[in-house]
Amino acid sequence: MKRLVALCLAGLACLAAWTAVQAAEENPAPVAVAAGWAHVAPEHTAALLRALHGSSGRAAEGLALALPGPGDGAWAAVDSAGGLGSANPLRVWASPYFISPVHNGEAGYSNDAFGIVVGADKTFGAFTLGLAGNLMTGDYNARGDFLKNDYHGLSGTLFGRFTCGHWSVEGDLGYGRLWGRTVRGVPDSWPDSWTARSRLAMRQYLAAIAAAYRFDLGYDWTLTPSLGIQYTYARLPARGEDGASAYRLSYLRDSHNWVRTPLMLTAARAMRGYGHLFTPYLRAGATHEWHHDRPSRHVYRAANPAGGAAGIPGRFWGARPVHWYGQAGAGFTVKAGMRTDITAGYDFEFGHRYHNNVINLGVGFSF
């Protein structure tokens, strides 16, 4: 009889523990917002590559190949008139950018971020090799203002390009680190209104490849389709919160993966005059996320506010993935003389309960 009672009590204890874990895993708020910070990893990957591609004169997402090169169309006429477009193998450039993604779904968020990419690339015949560094700062806010995160980051990227006729293939490898301060409100702590604070960090790895083909349509018009693959891996170390008494959390180490496939189509026209080459462009496309982890964090409570044992485990989820979203953009490139080029562009991304504004500027010098 005693054994039967002991087994029953043990079974009830296991059932209670399992129920607590399931409730923590399925509860999207308020702590779910702490899981969503990992979303900044793929968003910064896309922003970094866009700034890199637009300012280094390369062809990712179809832009650079849509701009005529030396000896093509408008370039040939300008070359014969004064040397604009002469092949200078070494370039240095800088590109500030701004992104403002907003997710309005469950455990949604907004992420306003500024950054600047500085790089140099050198051409060796059909090959171009380069190195770029990225400095960024951002403000991540979860829906409902339960969590605010001011963060900063540094990253480095190696990139290369191979051109053969109208074809171009490019690749990127990068590594970065982000760190920030997090303030999390605890709404179920009323009337005390507890606030938990912590320092969060993230390591980010990226790999990307893109291929493009330029069609010359005549009258200095080009049409360039491109297809790319972007892989982002983010690793978040274990961290603990301060404050909030029994409501504070300990975050376990987690990692996430994203794979994006952008398909773009860019139309551009080169216009020359006064020794300069002005090339406006329009582009549109779609991106599919073949593999997208829904960000989450494994956590332990410092104590059980309702009483009982401390250290209750749980898993809290961030925003749901956006598997498909479209993109439309416009911009221009100006070649001023032999050594200077200026770029500017705007892109709008949109998906299910998601949108993002992206602004890029850039200036480059050749030697």
C-alpha positions as a printed Julia matrix, in Angstrom:
367×3 Matrix{Float64}:
  0.0    0.0     0.0
  2.82   2.37    0.91
  4.56   1.62   -2.4
  1.36   2.32   -4.3
  0.91   5.66   -2.51
  4.57   6.54   -3.18
  4.2    5.7    -6.87
  1.04   7.79   -7.09
  2.74  10.75   -5.44
  5.76  10.41   -7.71
  3.48  10.28  -10.75
  1.61  13.38   -9.62
  4.91  15.2    -9.05
  6.14  14.3   -12.55
  2.81  15.39  -14.05
  2.97  18.73  -12.21
  6.55  19.35  -13.37
  5.66  18.44  -16.97
  2.59  20.74  -16.85
  4.71  23.63  -15.57
  7.26  23.16  -18.35
  4.55  22.95  -21.01
  2.86  26.08  -19.71
  6.16  27.95  -19.82
  6.9   26.74  -23.34
  3.49  27.7   -24.69
  3.24  31.09  -22.97
  4.22  33.76  -25.55
  4.23  36.69  -23.13
  5.66  38.5   -21.39
  9.03  36.76  -21.44
  8.69  35.61  -25.05
  9.83  39.04  -26.15
 13.27  38.32  -24.7
 13.63  35.51  -27.2
 13.01  37.65  -30.25
 16.28  39.59  -30.13
 17.87  36.91  -32.34
 15.8   38.34  -35.24
 18.38  41.1   -35.66
 20.92  38.55  -36.98
 19.37  37.77  -40.42
 18.11  41.35  -40.75
 21.62  42.72  -40.33
 23.0   40.07  -42.7
 20.66  41.27  -45.45
 21.4   44.95  -44.7
 25.15  44.36  -44.64
 25.14  42.5   -47.95
 22.94  45.14  -49.58
 25.27  47.94  -48.46
 28.29  45.89  -49.47
 26.88  45.01  -52.88
 25.72  48.49  -53.71
 28.85  50.36  -52.64
 31.63  48.03  -53.7
 30.48  48.12  -57.33
 29.71  44.4   -57.22
 26.78  42.49  -58.68
 24.87  41.0   -55.76
 21.11  41.3   -56.07
 21.68  42.25  -59.71
 22.7   45.89  -59.21
 26.32  46.2   -60.28
 25.94  44.01  -63.37
 22.99  46.17  -64.38
 25.36  49.13  -64.49
 27.34  49.14  -67.76
 31.05  48.52  -67.4
 34.03  49.92  -69.36
 33.49  49.52  -73.09
 29.77  48.77  -72.78
 27.18  51.12  -74.29
 27.37  54.56  -72.74
 30.78  53.83  -71.24
 32.39  53.45  -74.66
 31.25  56.9   -75.75
 32.41  58.53  -72.53
 35.73  56.67  -72.6
 36.47  58.01  -76.07
 35.59  61.51  -74.9
 37.62  61.73  -71.77
 38.53  58.55  -69.94
 35.63  58.09  -67.53
 35.45  54.44  -66.58
 39.16  53.71  -66.86
 39.93  50.49  -65.04
 41.38  51.36  -61.63
 41.99  48.08  -59.8
 41.88  49.39  -56.21
 38.8   50.98  -54.63
 37.96  52.15  -51.11
 34.4   53.02  -50.14
 32.01  53.69  -47.28
 28.26  53.05  -47.07
 25.99  54.16  -44.2
 22.62  52.41  -43.99
 19.38  52.42  -42.0
 16.83  49.63  -41.46
 13.5   49.64  -39.61
 11.86  46.17  -39.67
  8.51  45.82  -37.89
  6.76  42.53  -37.08
  3.14  42.9   -35.99
  2.43  39.23  -35.25
  2.55  37.26  -32.02
  5.53  38.33  -29.9
  6.16  41.04  -32.53
  8.86  43.7   -32.43
 10.41  46.74  -34.07
 14.12  47.14  -34.73
 15.52  50.54  -35.77
 19.21  50.26  -36.61
 21.95  52.38  -38.15
 25.25  51.13  -39.51
 28.2   51.98  -41.7
 30.17  49.59  -43.87
 33.74  50.53  -44.85
 35.68  48.42  -47.32
 38.28  48.06  -50.02
 38.44  45.78  -53.05
 41.04  45.1   -55.73
 40.56  43.65  -59.2
 42.82  40.97  -60.68
 41.58  40.42  -64.21
 38.24  38.6   -63.95
 38.51  38.35  -60.14
 37.74  40.97  -57.49
 38.66  40.41  -53.84
 37.79  42.64  -50.93
 37.45  43.15  -47.19
 34.79  45.14  -45.36
 34.09  46.12  -41.76
 30.68  47.02  -40.31
 29.84  49.13  -37.27
 26.19  49.17  -36.17
 23.91  50.35  -33.4
 20.22  49.63  -32.88
 17.15  49.83  -30.69
 15.03  46.67  -30.38
 11.58  46.99  -28.83
  9.09  44.21  -28.26
  5.35  44.73  -28.7
  3.7   45.93  -25.53
  6.92  47.6   -24.32
  7.75  44.63  -22.11
 11.33  44.63  -23.36
 13.75  47.22  -24.68
 17.22  46.44  -25.95
 19.88  48.95  -27.0
 22.61  47.09  -28.84
 25.83  47.64  -30.78
 27.84  45.43  -33.08
 31.04  44.94  -35.06
 31.59  42.56  -37.96
 34.05  41.78  -40.74
 33.37  40.3   -44.17
 35.55  38.78  -46.89
 34.04  38.93  -50.37
 34.96  37.98  -53.9
 33.59  38.2   -57.42
 34.27  36.33  -60.66
 33.04  37.79  -63.96
 32.8   35.97  -67.27
 31.08  37.9   -70.04
 27.63  38.87  -68.82
 27.77  36.34  -65.97
 28.92  37.14  -62.47
 29.23  35.0   -59.33
 29.97  36.39  -55.91
 30.6   35.04  -52.44
 30.76  36.4   -48.89
 32.02  35.08  -45.55
 31.56  37.08  -42.37
 31.75  37.06  -38.6
 30.37  39.57  -36.1
 29.53  40.17  -32.47
 26.6   42.07  -31.0
 26.11  43.11  -27.41
 23.48  45.14  -25.62
 21.6   46.13  -22.5
 18.13  44.72  -21.95
 15.36  46.07  -19.72
 12.38  43.74  -19.26
  9.19  44.72  -17.53
  7.35  42.06  -15.51
  3.61  42.8   -15.89
  2.46  39.95  -13.65
  4.44  41.45  -10.74
  1.79  44.1   -10.01
  1.57  46.07   -7.76
  5.37  46.06   -7.38
  6.09  46.58  -11.13
  9.37  44.68  -11.1
 11.98  45.42  -13.77
 14.71  42.96  -14.76
 17.97  44.05  -16.39
 20.61  42.02  -18.16
 23.46  42.2   -20.63
 22.92  40.12  -23.75
 25.43  39.15  -26.41
 25.33  37.31  -29.72
 27.88  35.89  -32.15
 26.86  35.94  -35.78
 28.27  34.05  -38.77
 27.22  34.55  -42.39
 27.89  32.92  -45.74
 26.33  34.02  -49.02
 26.62  33.38  -52.74
 24.83  35.12  -55.63
 24.81  34.71  -59.4
 23.56  37.24  -61.96
 23.27  37.58  -65.73
 23.01  40.9   -67.56
 20.84  41.3   -70.67
 21.69  44.28  -72.87
 18.41  45.62  -74.26
 19.83  48.39  -76.41
 19.73  52.18  -75.97
 21.88  51.71  -72.84
 19.15  49.71  -71.04
 20.03  46.55  -69.1
 17.91  43.91  -67.39
 19.58  41.72  -64.77
 18.02  38.75  -62.94
 19.95  37.38  -59.96
 19.58  34.52  -57.51
 21.34  34.22  -54.16
 21.53  32.13  -51.0
 22.21  33.71  -47.59
 22.98  31.65  -44.49
 23.08  33.18  -41.01
 24.0   31.4   -37.79
 23.58  33.12  -34.41
 24.85  31.89  -31.07
 23.63  33.42  -27.81
 25.61  32.69  -24.62
 24.1   32.04  -21.2
 23.11  35.15  -19.28
 21.37  36.02  -16.03
 19.1   38.92  -15.08
 19.45  41.31  -12.17
 16.56  42.68  -10.18
 12.9   41.62  -10.31
 13.3   39.45   -7.22
 11.72  36.04   -7.82
 10.75  37.04  -11.38
 14.31  37.28  -12.7
 15.43  34.71  -15.27
 18.58  32.84  -16.19
 18.94  32.42  -19.96
 20.61  29.24  -21.18
 22.89  29.11  -24.21
 20.97  28.9   -27.52
 21.66  28.98  -31.25
 19.57  29.7   -34.38
 19.88  29.22  -38.15
 18.35  31.08  -41.11
 18.59  30.34  -44.86
 17.26  32.96  -47.29
 16.99  32.79  -51.08
 16.53  36.23  -52.69
 15.44  36.38  -56.35
 15.78  39.86  -57.86
 15.19  41.58  -61.21
 16.89  44.93  -61.87
 16.31  47.34  -64.76
 18.8   50.17  -65.3
 19.66  52.78  -67.89
 23.0   54.57  -68.26
 22.85  58.27  -69.09
 25.96  60.32  -69.79
 26.69  64.01  -69.8
 29.16  66.63  -68.63
 31.82  63.99  -68.08
 29.66  61.96  -65.69
 27.67  58.75  -65.97
 24.3   58.69  -64.19
 22.57  55.3   -63.9
 19.15  55.11  -62.21
 17.65  51.69  -61.54
 14.45  49.98  -60.43
 14.33  46.52  -58.92
 11.79  44.07  -57.58
 11.92  40.57  -56.24
 10.95  38.05  -53.61
 12.77  36.21  -50.84
 11.93  32.77  -49.49
 13.22  31.54  -46.15
 13.76  27.83  -46.67
 14.87  27.31  -43.1
 14.07  29.79  -40.37
 14.28  28.98  -36.68
 11.61  30.68  -34.63
 13.8   32.42  -32.03
 13.43  31.06  -28.53
 15.28  31.05  -25.24
 15.57  28.27  -22.7
 15.26  29.84  -19.26
 15.11  29.07  -15.56
 13.23  31.2   -13.06
 15.23  32.27  -10.05
 12.27  31.24   -7.89
  8.62  30.32   -8.15
  6.52  33.44   -7.3
  3.58  31.19   -6.42
  5.66  29.29   -3.92
  7.29  25.91   -4.16
 10.59  24.89   -5.7
 12.89  27.35   -7.46
 14.57  26.83  -10.8
 11.48  26.11  -12.93
 12.62  25.46  -16.53
 10.83  26.89  -19.54
 11.14  27.91  -23.16
  9.86  31.21  -24.48
  9.24  31.97  -28.15
  9.83  35.02  -30.32
  7.92  36.11  -33.42
  6.8   33.51  -35.95
  8.82  33.18  -39.17
  7.96  35.16  -42.32
  8.6   32.54  -44.99
  7.84  34.72  -48.02
  8.21  38.45  -48.5
  8.48  40.78  -51.47
 10.83  43.64  -52.18
 10.69  46.77  -54.36
 13.38  49.42  -54.63
 14.92  52.26  -56.6
 18.2   54.13  -56.62
 21.05  55.46  -58.73
 24.79  55.41  -59.23
 26.84  58.42  -60.39
 30.32  58.02  -61.82
 31.99  61.4   -61.38
 35.22  61.54  -63.34
 37.71  58.71  -63.26
 37.97  58.13  -59.54
 34.73  58.91  -57.7
 31.37  57.14  -57.6
 28.26  57.84  -55.5
 25.34  55.48  -54.83
 21.97  55.85  -53.14
 19.06  53.45  -52.84
 15.8   52.71  -51.05
 14.11  49.3   -50.66
 10.8   48.33  -49.12
 10.25  44.76  -47.92
  6.81  43.41  -47.09
  5.4   40.12  -45.86
  2.69  38.69  -43.62
  2.41  41.16  -40.74
  5.95  42.34  -41.53
  7.55  45.29  -43.31
 10.99  46.85  -43.48
 12.41  50.12  -44.83
 16.03  50.06  -45.99
 18.07  53.13  -46.98
 21.62  52.93  -48.38
 24.1   55.64  -49.3
 27.66  55.18  -50.53
 30.75  56.89  -51.87
 33.8   55.24  -53.4
 37.25  56.29  -54.64
 39.5   54.48  -57.09
 43.29  54.54  -57.17
